């Protein structure tokens, strides 16, 4: 009999029922607007295909991705829902997108050229969503460029080359719900929609709201919302009881337990010395797996319902935790090799979370979950969570 390959010592367990439940929360918050689930970057590191299926079960109407390749991967998995892709080069041949019934954003005047070329060469009418720069100053058609592009869109629509499904934009301050720039951006997109409709473009489905706006501004008057991070149970604003459940639990195996004498230095550079005789555990994950080296000495893990602090520097594939940080002795039962250390998860019972990591790193939890990589195997489970309205 052939010997099996040992499993990866670290893993990201993704609860698909949490994704579905979070989607239901967002559908309820959207107050009748359609919901486009954003599953770019491999579903924010959670696995784009299983996440997409869970979001669709939860009531999402469409899927949003960054690249055409991401969209085609969903199509290859048999997903036939509406998909919008918003990044491609002005030099790209996008015929493959049209042939796969993938909608394309138009984020600049130059991006209309490859779309029209693909429509002519395939004989297919391209479904497009022009992206307006309403104030983020990132991708998007500037308000100065909009009138000329609108002329081109009208001509292309009359020629049977494009169907303008709606306009889209992105907020600069949605995570600060009282910021006046939000209202300014909303007004600008509404004005562009009005202008497009006045020229005969129906624009039936327009969208501006990300997760934060979906939760805090459901009455902005657009036909669809476009949540991303909240699908994964991570709230982009101070949580006010929305009922989101983090879907990813990042954990690793305890490889060994050893005793240290007082004064012994730990890990590279001996940045930490044992203040007393103690016991430490070696956890099998490191910065190659998404445990940031900048977290050295700043993260806790949860083992058997108790938190333990990291001591010494995080290494490429391992780090050390102190099992007796207060000098009162080990927990009963003691930590043993083979136990599971939770690096971040739901936060239930006081366990560590991705939000804690983000605060320690001075970043956002989006970056934390999308950084889990390398040997961290993805495991998708259904934990039986029930979704619903707030």
Secondary structure, 3 states (H helix, E strand, C coil): CCCCCCCCCEEEEEEHHHHHHHHHHHHHHCCCCEEEEECHHHHHCCCHHHHHHHHHHCCCCEEEEEEHHHHHHHHHCCCCCEEEEEECCCCCCCHHHHHCCCEEEECCCCHHHHHHHHHHHHCCCEEEEEEECCCCCCCCECHHHHHHHHHHHHHHHHCCCEEEEEEECCCCCCCCCCCHHHHHHHHHHHHHHHHHHHCCCCCCCCECCCHHHHHHCCCCCCCEECCCHHHHCCCCCCCCCCCCCCCEEEEEEEEEEEEECCCCEECHHHCEECCCCEEEEEECCCCCCCCCHHHCCCCEEEECCEEEEEECCCCCCCEEEECCCCCCCCCCCCCCCCCEEEEEECCHHHCCEHHHHHHHHCCCHHHHHHCCCCCCEEEEECCCCCCCCC
